[in-house]
């Protein structure tokens, strides 16, 4: 009787895993500008949305970090109104490539089975029918244009119309096709989604396998928990789907407790070539997929990073919207930015080492130019002894 011996599990060092994790989301090597913003979105599979805007909104910062100073108007037009993307629940509220519409059928079915999200309607059948009729007659509309999003209380005190249109979005009868003045614009799925995609309904297992494959390609190498977090899948779903996902089991040194090896999964295409190339120096949105998973960020880059926007001001350590500074393939500092007229203000700056001063100045100068500022002012610097050198770098004197 013959026996089959499985191939030995590939062992990666922590540095090799870090390089894979940087190259996979497009932050190692020369930027691929051929696909532009849409190419970035298709590769990442999800770009998180958030209301906070300091330099720019997070979904603008993500392609900027990879492509450089791409025009902000071009970013918006690439995301919205072209029929190439939609908004749905992934890692959070995210812009997704329209090709992923079938893959979220499992989540739409789960909403249907649950029967509600946060709110319940007084008369679901009538409210939903009225919303669908308005959209069918008048075309894409915001909740305000449909009749109002609030009852008149706090922001979560939704009107019956808002509850209905969000439920229709959750269950796939309605699609968010764009944001207008940061309001969702809703349209009928039958109009907004190409017929071939609308008519494709993979079963749950097929959806999960493909989403794991896509997440693995965007992460390079990841633990099962990392993969679960990417599209906010349940751990049992990931465990069941991983063996047939096409990802390769590996071991990563230093990822376990006490720096022991830990099991992980890698994109097979990422393992075919050694990840080399030019390092991107840039400020990252806290909602960038490279750092949105805080535990993964600490494990790979040794940076403990938390969004402090909702922390009382007196308790913040690094600032309202501290953006990690990526340079030389590592996260080497933080900048809490703001804008005052045509000045980019770094309200608080910290660096791991003075040797990263050039990278900091370059990142601040590039970011300022991108958002239409012509000067940079640093308010708080963790080491004031560095200020004269930083000022010279920023002013060219």
VENJONOR-V709372 format. One record per residue. D_LAST is the distance of its C-alpha to the last C-alpha in Angstrom with 2 decimals. Layout:
[[D_LAST] [D_LAST]]
This chain:
[[78.37] [74.85] [71.87] [68.35] [65.61] [62.34] [59.29] [57.26] [54.44] [51.01] [48.89] [45.09] [42.67] [40.25] [37.37] [39.37] [40.08] [36.43] [35.52] [38.43] [37.36] [33.87] [35.15] [37.99] [36.00] [33.65] [30.67] [31.05] [31.06] [29.92] [30.45] [33.75] [33.00] [36.50] [38.05] [35.15] [35.41] [39.18] [38.89] [36.72] [39.33] [42.25] [40.88] [39.95] [43.20] [41.90] [38.78] [39.03] [38.84] [37.76] [37.54] [34.19] [31.29] [27.81] [25.37] [28.51] [31.98] [32.56] [34.47] [31.46] [29.11] [31.51] [31.28] [27.53] [27.16] [29.22] [28.52] [24.94] [24.21] [27.86] [28.68] [29.95] [32.95] [33.79] [33.78] [36.29] [38.48] [38.62] [39.88] [42.20] [44.84] [45.17] [47.97] [45.98] [45.42] [46.93] [46.19] [48.29] [48.47] [46.93] [44.48] [44.42] [44.37] [42.81] [42.39] [44.62] [45.42] [48.70] [50.17] [50.20] [52.59] [55.65] [54.04] [53.91] [57.61] [58.24] [56.17] [57.82] [61.21] [60.30] [59.51] [62.87] [64.67] [63.04] [63.88] [60.89] [57.26] [56.44] [58.73] [62.33] [63.70] [66.77] [68.16] [66.15] [68.31] [68.26] [64.59] [63.43] [65.86] [64.55] [60.92] [61.88] [63.96] [61.13] [58.69] [61.39] [62.11] [58.70] [56.23] [53.04] [52.55] [50.52] [52.42] [52.02] [53.60] [56.36] [57.30] [54.74] [53.05] [53.99] [57.20] [55.44] [54.43] [51.43] [49.41] [51.73] [54.82] [55.16] [57.66] [60.47] [58.83] [55.50] [57.41] [59.41] [56.58] [54.58] [57.74] [58.26] [54.70] [55.36] [58.56] [57.30] [59.22] [56.09] [52.57] [49.20] [47.87] [44.63] [42.82] [42.79] [40.80] [40.89] [44.70] [46.65] [48.52] [51.86] [54.05] [57.24] [56.80] [59.36] [57.08] [53.66] [54.46] [55.74] [59.45] [59.22] [56.84] [58.71] [61.96] [60.58] [61.36] [60.83] [62.53] [60.52] [60.48] [59.13] [56.38] [55.30] [55.39] [53.18] [50.69] [50.45] [49.95] [47.14] [45.53] [45.80] [44.06] [41.16] [40.91] [41.67] [43.47] [44.68] [47.31] [50.12] [48.55] [45.21] [47.22] [49.19] [46.11] [44.56] [47.16] [48.69] [51.88] [54.50] [54.70] [58.29] [57.38] [54.77] [57.19] [59.86] [57.71] [55.55] [58.20] [58.58] [54.94] [54.18] [51.50] [51.88] [52.55] [50.28] [49.52] [46.00] [45.56] [43.98] [44.55] [47.72] [48.45] [47.52] [45.50] [48.69] [48.99] [49.38] [50.99] [48.80] [49.03] [46.96] [46.66] [48.68] [46.41] [43.40] [45.34] [46.04] [42.70] [40.17] [37.12] [34.26] [31.25] [27.60] [26.50] [25.12] [22.08] [22.64] [23.59] [27.38] [29.75] [32.06] [34.82] [33.72] [36.67] [34.68] [34.51] [37.09] [39.68] [38.48] [40.95] [39.99] [36.25] [37.00] [39.36] [37.12] [33.61] [34.47] [32.69] [34.76] [33.53] [35.24] [34.59] [34.52] [34.73] [38.36] [37.88] [38.08] [34.65] [35.41] [36.34] [33.31] [31.42] [28.54] [28.70] [30.55] [29.48] [27.56] [26.50] [26.55] [23.60] [25.05] [23.39] [25.16] [28.40] [28.25] [27.47] [24.76] [23.83] [24.31] [22.47] [24.42] [22.99] [23.85] [23.02] [22.86] [23.04] [20.06] [18.08] [18.53] [19.20] [19.42] [22.14] [22.57] [20.89] [22.48] [21.92] [24.56] [22.31] [18.78] [18.99] [18.67] [15.19] [13.85] [16.90] [16.40] [12.94] [14.46] [17.60] [16.16] [14.15] [17.32] [19.61] [17.90] [18.20] [21.76] [22.96] [21.57] [18.68] [15.45] [13.52] [13.83] [14.84] [16.06] [19.05] [20.70] [19.34] [22.17] [20.47] [18.39] [17.42] [15.07] [13.15] [10.36] [9.72] [10.30] [8.04] [4.95] [7.08] [8.08] [5.43] [3.81] [0.00]]
